[in-house]
Amino acid sequence: MKMTSSKLFIRPKIYQGESLSSYLMRIAKAYFTTIKEVYKWWGAGEIRKSSSIDYQPLESINIDLLCKQMNKGGVQIRSSTFFSLLHSLFDPIDGSIWGFTSECMEKKRRRYCPKCISKENIYYLYWQIKEIDICHKHLIYLEDSCLKCNQPLPYVGEGLADGVCPKCQFRLYQIIRSCINEKEIRHQVFLHSQWEELLYREHINTTNLSKGRYLAVKLLYISQNFEPQMVRGRIPLSSDIISGLTSYIRSDIESKKIYTVTLQFIRRVLQDNGVTVRKFYDTKVPSTYIESILEEKTRKTNVGSCLAPWCSSFGNNTGMLPIRVHKSHKNKYTLRNQHMCKFCSLKYGFLKDGEWIEKDGIISASFVGVPLLNAKYRLKDFADQLKISRYIASLFIAYFIRYKLVNSEVINKYKLFKEIENPLPYFQLLSEEKGIQVFFARKKFNWSQREYYFYYFDPQVQLFLNDDSKHTKLKINDKSNGIEHRQKLKLREKKDIKEVSWEEKNHIWRKADRIILEAKTKKIRLSNDNFFHELGRGAKWIKSQMPELINWYIQRKEEVTQINKIETERIRLENAITAICKLYKEGVSISHQRITEETGIERKYYRVHSLTTIMNSIIYDLYNSKITVYELEVLLQQNKSVEDWKSIFIKHLA
């Protein structure tokens, strides 16, 4: 039945702070009907999520008609939803509102204050914020289920407007849980004031950046304690988050790490830095900070100087090289952007607060430990004075001896072996062993523990052990110091194999080329088992008789894998675009969750392969009438590549 203004003579008052969904439930109560029937009066299509009334009011409700028939203002209705918050902070091109608010809002269960609903039977909007646990008026805990039957309350349901449980008809206000913790009360009152400002104040963006990108810049700016230029090492966030945000700010769609801002992330940054919502809104990011991000040429962080007084590069970073961080290693400090000085073998990194420190504490130990050793302290006494284990003490002493920080008497006391000129090849052999390398050094080379530690701090050895292949390339001389002889001892004697004729090799080459060509043409997955099975020869035989074929196969397999990856991305993107067209035709709200349900492909795949931005751009263009569904379907028939889709729909982000 279509309702007119003359038929709706009962027009309930909408209370300040009340949610729109609560107001609709009270209208249903006033007209002795159901919430589903009321939704038919003003609903904009089929509603799949009852919470969308409060999150997407413009898409869910005909606001103009509701205002006219209920004699209410549009501002009053919109303020009963999360419209102001989302309009201020959420950028539609970055994804769905459900992802933006997922960790902060309760969207399935209705939360309530027993005392509030006993008086007015209304449900306030801020009750759905997960951070808020108590009612700031009555100082009692909010509930989200019936305290009698323990069933969760639906977001919208019959009986809620009467303050009763839809399941067991128990009056929800009969049981209350009071909060008596003063500290918790003060914290909750503060949170309420912060969220009240978030809900109803507008975030101003005076830059040329999009809403989401400017928000990301501001959060980095706040995290770096309002410094005028971005320095990655001084931002107390993970390197993945920093890289993802800066890639997002620069619209670097080629990057595999692109993070968009969520409401949960905003709250986390503000809380970690002690910044209020008012200060957050009032903060204006200087242009120098924005330019330092946009003009950043590399992802490399500023590197500190060497702090060792005995090092030739003391006070500068000329000897700093990036090192590989072993994830299994438990460090005293969590350091970011770790580097090693190639002159003194000491490792450095940034703390969360941006301080540049030495990782292993050797420098600080030298100020106390070197005088103790020169004063003839024994190993046990040395360890006790520094309050360290004997193992760590032995490491420190080996370092002091290697770099001659102690006097000759101490060196002669601990260095009871003939020094090897180049220990690097020995450690290369040890790296092939699984287990404690000190044990294998004793077994293979007859090294004592002190001898192993002494060689361990050799600069070339440290470079090898901490090698970052992108920055460090070492030339290895395998023939020095008898290592060639030791390597020969490790090799097993091979059985004599009959030489293969040239004709047979040529036949195998042609067959291998045909297999690769077929895999590229049909874009099928190429596995080692299938390749060697079709070749008619095993991998071990090919490796011994035709090693050049193995190298050729590895290169061709990478090419096939890359082709298949590109094709898979293209097909899955087309599936997503097909789903977008279908949802748009059905007149339902297009979200990534619904696209996932249509395609069966996880949302994470689209994000990791940088397809989300293309999908968001297509959705944005559809809703803004920049392209029609028919035009999209024509493009789909042309089998365009992912790069083609990017060139068509990402241009407005440039």
C-alpha positions in Angstrom: 0.0 0.0 0.0 1.4 3.4 -1.0 1.3 5.9 1.9 0.5 9.6 1.5 1.0 12.5 3.9 -2.7 12.6 4.7 -2.7 9.0 5.9 0.3 9.5 8.2 -1.3 11.6 10.9 0.8 10.2 13.7 4.3 11.7 13.5 6.5 10.6 16.5 9.2 12.9 17.7 12.8 11.9 16.9 15.1 12.4 19.8 18.5 13.9 19.6 21.1 11.2 19.2 18.5 8.5 18.4 19.3 6.2 15.5 17.2 6.3 12.4 16.5 2.5 12.6 15.2 3.1 16.2 12.9 5.9 14.9 11.5 3.6 12.2 10.8 0.9 14.8 8.9 3.4 16.9 6.9 4.5 13.8 5.9 0.9 13.2 4.8 0.6 16.8 2.7 3.8 16.5 0.9 2.4 13.4 0.6 -1.1 14.9 2.5 -2.6 11.9 5.8 -4.2 11.3 9.2 -2.6 10.5 9.1 -4.4 7.1 5.9 -2.7 6.2 7.3 0.7 7.3 10.3 0.1 5.2 8.1 -0.4 2.2 6.8 3.1 2.6 10.2 4.8 2.3 12.6 2.0 1.4 14.8 2.4 -1.7 14.7 -1.2 -3.0 15.3 -4.4 -1.1 17.2 -4.1 2.1 19.8 -6.9 2.8 21.3 -5.5 5.9 19.0 -3.8 8.5 22.0 -1.8 9.7 22.3 -0.1 6.3 19.5 2.2 7.4 22.0 3.9 9.8 25.1 3.5 7.6 23.7 4.1 4.1 20.6 6.2 4.6 20.7 7.8 1.2 20.8 4.4 -0.6 18.4 2.7 1.8 15.7 5.3 2.5 13.9 7.9 0.5 14.9 10.7 2.9 12.9 13.5 1.1 9.6 11.5 1.3 10.2 10.6 4.9 10.9 14.2 5.9 7.8 15.4 4.1 5.4 12.8 5.5 6.9 13.0 9.1 7.3 16.8 9.0 11.1 16.5 9.8 14.1 18.3 8.4 16.7 16.5 6.3 19.5 17.5 8.6 17.7 16.1 11.6 17.2 12.7 9.8 20.8 12.5 8.5 22.1 13.3 12.0 20.4 10.2 13.2 22.7 8.1 11.1 26.4 7.8 10.5 26.1 9.9 7.4 28.1 12.9 8.7 30.9 10.7 9.9 31.2 8.7 6.7 30.7 11.8 4.5 33.5 13.5 6.4 36.1 10.7 6.5 35.2 7.9 4.1 36.3 8.0 0.4 33.9 5.8 -1.6 36.6 5.1 -4.2 38.7 3.2 -1.5 36.2 0.4 -0.9 33.0 -0.2 1.0 31.7 1.5 4.2 31.6 -1.9 5.8 35.3 -2.4 5.5 35.9 1.2 6.6 33.9 0.8 9.8 34.2 -3.0 10.4 36.3 -3.0 13.6 34.6 0.0 15.2 30.9 -0.6 14.8 28.5 -3.3 15.8 26.3 -4.0 12.8 24.5 -7.2 13.6 23.4 -6.9 17.2 21.3 -4.1 18.7 23.0 -2.6 21.8 21.0 -0.9 24.5 21.0 0.7 28.0 18.4 -0.9 30.2 17.6 2.3 32.0 17.3 4.4 28.8 14.8 2.0 27.1 12.8 1.7 30.4 12.0 5.4 30.1 11.8 6.2 26.3 12.2 2.9 24.4 14.7 4.6 22.0 18.1 3.3 20.9 20.9 5.8 20.6 23.2 5.8 17.6 26.4 5.9 19.6 25.5 2.7 21.4 26.6 0.8 18.3 30.2 2.0 18.7 32.2 -1.0 20.1 34.6 1.2 22.1 31.7 2.5 24.2 30.7 0.0 26.8 28.7 2.1 29.3 25.8 4.6 29.1 27.3 8.0 30.0 24.0 9.1 31.5 23.3 6.2 33.9 26.8 4.7 34.2 25.6 1.2 33.5 26.9 -1.3 31.0 25.4 -1.5 27.6 24.0 -4.9 26.5 23.7 -6.6 23.2 21.6 -9.7 24.2 18.7 -10.6 26.4 20.0 -11.3 29.9 17.3 -13.9 30.4 17.5 -16.2 27.3 21.1 -15.0 26.3 20.0 -14.6 22.7 21.6 -11.7 20.8 19.2 -8.9 19.9 18.7 -8.3 16.2 19.6 -4.9 14.8 16.0 -4.3 13.9 13.2 -6.5 15.3 9.7 -6.6 16.4 9.3 -5.8 20.1 12.4 -3.7 20.5 10.3 -0.6 20.4 8.5 -1.9 23.4 11.7 -2.7 25.2 11.2 -6.5 25.1 13.2 -9.4 23.7 11.9 -10.6 20.4 12.7 -14.2 21.4 11.3 -14.6 24.9 9.4 -11.4 25.4 11.4 -10.6 28.5 11.5 -6.9 29.4 15.0 -5.8 28.7 15.2 -3.1 31.4 14.5 -5.5 34.3 18.2 -6.5 34.7 21.1 -3.9 34.9 24.8 -4.2 35.4 26.3 -1.1 37.1 29.8 0.1 36.5 31.6 1.0 39.7 35.2 1.4 38.4 35.9 5.1 38.5 38.8 4.8 36.1 36.7 3.0 33.6 33.9 5.5 33.9 36.2 8.4 33.3 37.7 6.7 30.3 34.2 5.9 28.9 33.0 9.4 29.4 36.1 10.7 27.5 35.5 8.2 24.7 31.9 9.4 24.4 33.0 13.0 24.0 35.5 12.0 21.4 33.0 10.0 19.4 30.4 12.7 19.7 32.8 15.0 17.9 33.7 12.4 15.3 30.0 11.8 14.6 28.9 15.3 14.0 31.9 17.4 13.0 33.1 17.9 9.4 36.7 17.1 8.4 38.1 19.9 6.2 40.4 19.1 3.3 42.0 22.2 1.6 44.5 20.3 -0.6 44.3 18.8 -4.1 44.5 15.3 -2.6 41.4 13.1 -2.5 39.6 12.8 0.9 41.2 9.4 1.7 44.7 10.4 0.6 44.7 13.6 2.6 43.5 11.6 5.6 46.4 9.2 5.2 48.9 12.1 5.0 47.5 13.6 8.2 47.8 10.3 10.1 51.4 9.9 9.1 52.0 13.6 10.1 50.5 13.0 13.5 52.4 9.8 14.0 55.6 11.6 13.3 54.8 14.2 16.0 53.9 17.0 13.6 57.4 17.3 12.0 57.5 19.4 8.8 58.9 16.6 6.5 58.4 12.9 6.4 61.2 10.7 7.7 60.2 7.0 7.7 62.5 6.0 10.5 60.8 8.5 12.8 57.2 7.2 12.3 56.3 4.6 15.0 54.4 2.4 12.6 55.3 -0.8 10.8 57.3 -0.5 7.6 54.5 -2.3 5.7 51.9 0.2 6.9 54.2 3.2 6.1 55.0 1.8 2.6 51.3 1.0 2.0 50.1 4.4 3.0 52.7 6.3 1.0 51.9 4.2 -2.1 48.2 5.0 -1.6 49.0 8.7 -1.2 51.0 8.7 -4.4 48.4 6.6 -6.2 51.1 4.1 -6.9 48.8 1.4 -8.4 51.8 -0.8 -9.3 52.8 -1.3 -5.7 51.9 -4.6 -4.1 51.5 -2.8 -0.7 48.6 -0.3 -0.8 46.8 0.4 2.4 43.7 2.6 2.7 42.6 4.3 5.9 40.0 2.7 8.1 38.1 4.2 11.0 39.9 1.7 13.4 43.3 2.9 12.1 42.3 6.6 12.7 41.3 5.8 16.3 44.5 3.8 16.9 46.8 6.6 15.6 44.9 9.2 17.7 45.1 7.1 20.9 48.7 6.1 20.4 49.8 9.7 20.0 47.5 11.2 22.7 45.7 13.4 20.1 42.0 14.4 20.7 39.5 14.4 17.9 39.2 18.2 18.1 43.0 18.5 17.6 42.8 16.0 14.8 40.2 18.0 12.9 41.9 21.3 13.6 45.3 20.1 12.4 46.4 21.3 9.0 49.2 19.3 7.3 52.0 21.7 5.9 52.6 21.5 2.2 56.3 20.6 2.9 55.1 17.3 4.5 52.8 16.5 1.6 55.6 17.3 -0.9 58.1 15.1 0.9 55.8 12.1 0.4 54.8 12.9 -3.2 58.4 13.6 -4.2 60.0 10.6 -2.4 62.2 8.9 -5.0 62.9 5.7 -3.1 61.5 3.8 -0.2 64.7 3.9 1.7 64.7 5.5 5.1 67.3 7.9 6.4 70.1 5.9 7.9 71.9 6.9 11.1 75.7 7.2 11.7 78.1 4.6 13.1 78.3 5.1 16.9 81.5 3.2 17.5 84.4 5.5 18.5 87.0 3.1 17.3 85.4 2.8 13.8 86.9 4.6 10.8 83.4 5.8 9.8 82.5 7.0 13.3 80.0 9.9 13.1 78.9 9.2 9.5 76.9 6.6 7.6 79.3 5.9 4.7 79.8 2.3 5.8 76.2 1.5 6.4 74.7 -1.5 4.5 71.1 -2.9 4.8 71.0 -6.3 6.3 68.7 -9.3 6.2 66.7 -9.6 9.5 66.2 -13.1 10.8 62.6 -13.4 11.8 63.3 -16.2 14.2 65.8 -14.2 16.2 64.5 -12.7 19.4 66.0 -9.3 19.9 65.9 -7.1 23.0 64.6 -4.3 20.9 62.2 -4.3 18.0 64.3 -2.3 15.4 63.3 -1.1 12.0 65.4 -0.4 9.0 68.4 -2.4 10.3 71.9 -1.7 8.9 75.4 -2.9 9.5 78.6 -0.9 9.4 80.9 -2.7 7.0 84.0 -1.3 8.9 83.2 -2.4 12.4 80.5 -5.1 11.9 78.1 -3.5 14.4 74.4 -3.6 13.6 72.0 -0.6 14.1 68.4 0.2 13.7 65.5 2.6 14.7 63.4 2.2 17.8 59.7 2.9 17.5 60.3 6.5 18.8 62.8 7.1 16.0 66.0 6.7 18.1 69.0 5.2 16.2 70.7 2.6 18.4 73.3 -0.2 18.3 71.5 -3.5 18.3 73.7 -5.9 20.4 74.9 -3.5 23.1 78.6 -4.0 22.2 79.4 -0.2 22.4 77.9 0.3 25.8 79.6 -2.9 27.0 83.0 -1.7 25.8 82.9 1.4 28.0 82.8 -0.8 31.1 84.1 -4.1 29.8 87.4 -3.1 28.2 88.8 -1.5 31.4 87.8 -4.6 33.3 89.6 -6.9 30.9 92.7 -4.7 30.9 92.5 -4.9 34.7 92.9 -8.7 34.4 89.3 -9.7 35.2 88.5 -13.3 34.5 85.6 -14.3 32.2 83.2 -15.2 35.1 83.9 -11.9 36.9 83.7 -9.9 33.7 80.2 -11.5 33.0 79.0 -10.9 36.5 80.0 -7.2 36.4 78.2 -6.6 33.2 75.3 -8.8 34.3 75.3 -10.9 31.2 75.7 -14.7 30.5 79.1 -16.2 29.9 78.1 -16.9 26.3 77.4 -13.2 25.6 80.6 -12.3 27.6 82.6 -14.6 25.2 81.1 -12.9 22.2 82.0 -9.4 23.6 85.6 -10.5 24.3 86.0 -12.0 20.9 84.9 -8.7 19.4 87.2 -6.6 21.6 90.1 -8.8 20.5 89.2 -8.8 16.8 89.2 -5.0 16.8 92.1 -4.6 19.3 90.1 -2.6 21.9 92.0 -4.4 24.7 95.8 -4.4 25.4 98.2 -6.9 24.0 98.3 -8.9 27.3 94.6 -9.6 27.1 94.8 -10.5 23.4 97.7 -13.0 24.0 95.6 -14.5 26.9 92.5 -15.3 24.8 94.0 -15.6 21.3 95.8 -18.9 21.5 95.5 -19.9 17.9 97.1 -19.1 14.6 94.9 -16.6 12.8 93.5 -17.6 9.3 93.8 -14.8 6.8 90.4 -15.3 5.1 87.8 -17.2 7.2 84.9 -16.4 4.8 85.0 -19.7 2.8 84.8 -21.7 6.1 81.6 -19.9 7.1 80.2 -20.6 3.6 80.7 -24.3 4.2 79.2 -24.0 7.7 76.1 -22.2 6.3 75.2 -25.4 4.5 74.8 -27.2 7.8 71.6 -27.2 9.8 72.2 -26.8 13.5 74.6 -25.1 15.9 77.4 -23.8 13.8 79.9 -23.7 16.7 79.6 -27.5 17.0 80.2 -28.0 13.2 83.2 -25.6 13.3 84.8 -27.8 16.0 84.0 -31.0 14.2 85.1 -29.9 10.7 87.9 -27.4 11.3 88.9 -28.2 14.9 88.1 -24.6 16.1 87.6 -23.8 19.7 84.6 -21.7 20.8 86.8 -18.5 21.1 88.3 -19.1 17.7 84.9 -19.4 16.1 83.7 -16.1 17.8 86.9 -14.4 16.7 86.3 -15.2 13.1 82.6 -14.6 13.4 83.2 -10.9 13.7 85.3 -10.7 10.6 83.8 -8.0 8.3 83.5 -10.2 5.3 81.9 -13.0 7.4 79.4 -10.6 8.8 78.5 -9.3 5.3 78.0 -12.9 4.2 75.8 -13.8 7.2 73.7 -10.7 7.0 73.7 -10.3 3.2 70.8 -8.4 1.6 71.0 -9.6 -2.0 69.7 -6.3 -3.3 72.6 -4.3 -1.9 75.5 -6.6 -1.2 77.3 -8.9 -3.7 80.3 -10.8 -2.4 83.1 -12.3 -4.5 84.0 -15.7 -3.1 87.5 -17.2 -3.5 86.8 -20.9 -3.0 90.5 -21.9 -3.7 92.0 -20.1 -0.7 93.2 -21.8 2.5 92.7 -25.4 1.4 88.9 -25.0 1.0 89.0 -26.5 -2.6 90.4 -29.7 -1.1 87.6 -29.8 1.6 84.9 -29.2 -1.0 86.3 -32.1 -3.1 86.1 -34.4 -0.1 82.3 -33.6 0.2 81.5 -34.5 -3.4 80.3 -38.0 -3.9 81.9 -40.2 -6.6 79.6 -40.3 -9.6 78.9 -43.4 -11.6 80.0 -43.5 -15.2 77.1 -42.6 -17.5 77.1 -43.5 -21.2 77.4 -40.4 -23.4 74.2 -39.4 -25.2 74.2 -39.0 -29.0 73.8 -35.6 -30.6 70.6 -36.7 -32.4 68.9 -37.7 -29.1 69.8 -34.4 -27.5 68.4 -32.5 -30.5 65.2 -34.6 -30.3 64.9 -33.8 -26.5 65.5 -30.1 -27.2 62.7 -30.0 -29.9 60.3 -31.8 -27.6 61.1 -29.4 -24.7 60.5 -26.4 -27.0 57.1 -27.8 -28.1 56.0 -28.4 -24.5 56.9 -24.8 -23.5 55.2 -23.4 -26.6 52.0 -25.3 -25.9 52.0 -24.1 -22.3 52.3 -20.5 -23.4 49.7 -20.8 -26.1 47.1 -22.6 -24.0 48.1 -20.7 -20.9 48.2 -23.8 -18.8 50.1 -24.4 -15.6 53.5 -26.0 -16.1 54.8 -28.3 -13.3 58.1 -30.0 -13.1 56.5 -33.5 -13.0 54.5 -32.9 -16.1 57.4 -31.4 -18.0 59.9 -34.2 -17.4 57.1 -36.8 -17.8 56.3 -35.5 -21.3 60.0 -35.1 -22.0 60.5 -38.8 -21.3 63.6 -38.2 -19.1 64.0 -37.6 -15.4 65.3 -34.4 -13.9 68.4 -36.1 -12.5 69.3 -37.5 -16.0 68.8 -34.1 -17.7 70.9 -32.4 -15.1 73.8 -34.7 -15.6 73.6 -35.0 -19.4 72.1 -31.7 -20.5 72.6 -29.1 -17.8 72.0 -26.3 -20.2 68.5 -27.6 -20.8 67.8 -27.2 -17.0 68.8 -23.6 -17.0 66.8 -23.0 -20.2 63.7 -24.7 -18.6 63.9 -22.6 -15.4 63.8 -19.4 -17.5 61.0 -20.6 -19.7 59.0 -21.8 -16.7 59.2 -18.3 -15.2 57.9 -16.9 -18.4 55.0 -19.3 -18.5 54.2 -18.7 -14.8 54.1 -14.9 -15.5 51.8 -15.4 -18.5 49.4 -17.5 -16.5 49.5 -15.0 -13.6 48.5 -12.2 -15.9 45.8 -14.3 -17.5 44.4 -15.3 -14.2 44.3 -11.7 -13.0 42.5 -10.7 -16.3 39.9 -13.4 -15.9 39.2 -12.7 -12.3 38.9 -9.0 -12.9 36.4 -9.6 -15.7 34.4 -11.9 -13.3 34.4 -9.0 -10.8 33.3 -6.5 -13.4 30.6 -8.9 -14.6 29.4 -9.2 -11.0 29.4 -5.3 -10.7 27.2 -5.1 -13.8 24.8 -7.7 -12.4 24.5 -6.0 -9.0 24.0 -2.6 -10.6 21.2 -4.0 -12.8 19.5 -5.5 -9.8 19.5 -2.1 -8.1 21.3 -3.3 -4.9 24.2 -1.5 -3.3 27.5 -2.7 -4.8 30.0 -3.9 -2.1 33.1 -5.9 -2.2 31.4 -8.5 0.0 28.7 -9.0 -2.6 31.2 -9.1 -5.4 33.0 -11.9 -3.5 29.7 -13.8 -3.1 29.1 -13.6 -6.8 32.6 -14.5 -8.0 33.7 -16.8 -5.2 37.0 -15.0 -5.1 38.3 -13.7 -1.8 38.6 -9.9 -1.3 42.2 -10.3 -0.3 43.1 -11.5 -3.8 41.8 -8.3 -5.4 43.7 -6.2 -2.8 47.0 -8.1 -3.1 46.9 -7.9 -6.9 46.0 -4.2 -7.0 42.6 -4.9 -8.7 40.6 -3.2 -5.9 41.4 0.3 -7.2 40.1 -0.6 -10.7 36.9 -2.1 -9.3 36.3 0.9 -7.0 36.9 3.3 -10.0 34.3 1.4 -12.1 31.8 1.5 -9.3 32.5 5.2 -8.9 32.0 5.9 -12.6 28.8 3.9 -12.7 27.2 5.8 -9.8 28.3 9.1 -11.2 27.0 8.2 -14.7 30.4 8.4 -16.3 29.9 5.0 -17.9 26.9 2.8 -18.5 26.4 -1.0 -17.9 26.0 -1.5 -21.7 29.4 0.2 -22.3 31.0 -2.0 -19.6 29.6 -5.2 -21.2 31.0 -4.1 -24.6 34.4 -3.6 -23.0 34.1 -7.1 -21.4 33.6 -8.7 -24.8 36.9 -7.2 -26.0 39.0 -9.4 -23.6 41.0 -6.4 -22.4 44.1 -6.9 -20.3 44.4 -5.6 -16.7 46.7 -2.8 -18.0 44.0 -1.8 -20.5 41.4 -1.6 -17.7 43.8 0.5 -15.6 44.4 3.0 -18.4 40.7 3.4 -18.9 39.5 3.8 -15.3 42.5 5.0 -13.2 43.2 8.1 -15.1 41.1 10.3 -12.8 43.3 9.4 -9.9 46.4 10.8 -11.5 
